[in-house]
Amino acid sequence: MRRVGVVLKTTSTEATELGKSLLHELASLELEAVVERETAAALDTDGDVDREELPSLVDLVVVLGGDGTLLSVTRGPINGTPILGINMGTLGFLTEHPAENLFPMLHAAVEGRAATVRRERLLVTVETPGRDPSTHCVLNDAVVNKSALARMLDLSVHVNDALVSRFRADGLIIATPTGSTAYNLSAGGPILYPNLDVIVVTPICPHTLTNRPLVLSLDSKIEMRLEKQSEEVWLTLDGQQGFPLSTEDVVRIERCQDPVLLITDRDRSYFQILHRKLKWGERGG
């Protein structure tokens, strides 16, 4: 291992201070720190790399922040580069390691002792007549929803060319197992064990109560269309990128062939993470 990418939540003073300590530690290990552009400005150091390009340029990425910061790193090519997420935010399902574990986990990664878990992504393609298709990879979810004042949406969903349903709802969530603890969970969808090769389709406030969350194979090919035009309908990817949709657009979703590798604590189970993050087992929890 020679090059380590560094990304942090630039609005966090705590993350910035820890980032400075990280740069000193990397220098002491004789490793090259490749610092993302916004992070470099916060740390007052050199760095002119786009966040989405960083994983493809280094041997390891260290993220100091919350889940949103980590998600911003996973929008581009990963190419098998492991990501070490240090939680400097609130919930932190993806950035599972506390700040005090940064240097022990960093040394384990550098020495080849760190355990990794594979997290699948979804490839989302938006097709609009007269334009080149736009493609994006998401780690958590793709969401079609309406603005606060818009009417209920009419969406048709096909899986492997077969009609699943025409949904009348406030929106629709297509989530990975990793994303099942995000918006999907808030909308009443199931928690999926992260190594399952599945996708969950969860309607948001459906008009028909029998429209329930649907779990599909990860190898499924999903097609969504807006049946009737409604004001301000958006496709949102991992809660960070938004695109307006019309009845002319087709949204296609399938497995992304470039998964994410997260460095994990081999002594902590996924259920222990759920206990801690969701406060399972606590009085009133």
Secondary structure as UniProt FT lines:
FT   STRAND          3..8
FT   TURN            10..11
FT   HELIX           13..28
FT   TURN            29..30
FT   STRAND          32..36
FT   HELIX           37..43
FT   TURN            51..53
FT   HELIX           54..57
FT   STRAND          60..65
FT   HELIX           67..73
FT   TURN            74..75
FT   TURN            79..80
FT   STRAND          82..87
FT   HELIX           99..101
FT   HELIX           102..110
FT   TURN            111..112
FT   STRAND          115..119
FT   STRAND          122..127
FT   TURN            129..130
FT   STRAND          134..138
FT   STRAND          141..146
FT   TURN            148..149
FT   STRAND          153..159
FT   TURN            160..161
FT   STRAND          162..169
FT   STRAND          171..175
FT   HELIX           178..181
FT   HELIX           183..186
FT   TURN            187..188
FT   TURN            194..195
FT   STRAND          198..204
FT   TURN            209..210
FT   STRAND          214..217
FT   TURN            218..219
FT   STRAND          222..226
FT   STRAND          233..237
FT   TURN            238..240
FT   STRAND          241..244
FT   TURN            247..248
FT   STRAND          250..255
FT   STRAND          260..264
FT   TURN            266..267
FT   HELIX           270..278
FT   TURN            280..281
FT   TURN            283..284
//
